[in-house]
Amino acid sequence: MPSAFSLASTLLRREILDLHAYHVPDSTGYIKLDAMENPYPVPSALRGEIAGVVAAAAINRYPDPGAASLKEKIRCTLDLPDDMGVLLGNGSDELIQLLALALNKPGATLLGLEPSFVMYKMIATFTGMRYVGVPLAADFSLDLPTTLTAIRREKPALVFIAYPNNPTGNLFSAPDVMQIIETAPGLVVVDEAYYAFAADSFIPRLADYPNLLVMRTFSKLGMAGLRLGFLAGRTAWLEQLEKLRLPYNVGVLPQVVAEKLLGHHKILLQQAEQIKLDRAALHRQLGAIAGVQVYPSEANFLLFRAARATEVFDGLKRRGVLIKNLNGGHPMLNNCLRVTVGTPDECAKFVAALLDTLNQLA
Ligand code: PMP
């Protein structure tokens, strides 16, 4: 009888065997600044209301497969254009996968920018889609000529642009992104995971382009635990993509809790405004530290560079602060680290731990 190991090695696709799983470190006990979560728990005044809708939810039944009530809430809360559709995902990760599955004709290409969100490449790999990564300029802005040349050469069926970009934090030039959409022969998805912290959006531009969809998530707005993302765009696209969505991909509890929280959208937006202020303060503090280079950000995190970044990361961890080490992940991210903007107290503890670590390494 062959072992499970040898059976798995024989039967599984080569791409899966070669893939490294998306690593999520154990964060128990740390000041958690590694995953771009909103640091503020649900306000206590709202907890009772949430307990109420959870208690009343029909957990014994399958959820509303179309999530009509939640969709309507999203539409009116975010002022989505009336003529655009909405497709819900169990997090936006699921939507990236759904798009790749839908557009993956034999030989079809998914084009991403690099460095950017790693799931674009990872999902291309495990759906068997051809992946092309186009490097950003050294300052992480779009290298427009190189990108347009790559699009003309590779003719990608699917292009992902994170706007703002993760892990660099910057918002690309909108006219550059428009040129990409105009040049691309395929579908362009502008991924606005960090929309709550950014000054611009492509939702008002959906009507201008037949090949544009905008993707968002509520993960960064205080609902990471609910797993809820959506695509907004023309129904000609979304009606087709709906066919691939598994019928009950958003559970009853995420549906009712997200709807309740969106009823208090103002509170979540106030938290985002606070995070933006704290981001500016943290940016100033990091910028004042000798040997630290911090990049501009329109997201709820900051990218910074420091010599011996992996030792800095380990030093922070020993001092109880967990951030993200990007060193070694991509050649352009040499010695780069990414820190989520936490509460003012968490940011202060992070800065103190960083200064202490840098002093020790000096
Ligand atoms: N897009 C971008 C650019 C992200 O940074 C992330 C999360 N890190 C996601 C999508 C996925 O978010 P979620 O699956 O939580 O909706």
Residues whose N, C-alpha, C, O or C-beta is under 5 A from the ligand:
A	BS01	PMP	G91 S92 D93 F117 A162 N166 D191 A193 T217 S219 L228 G229
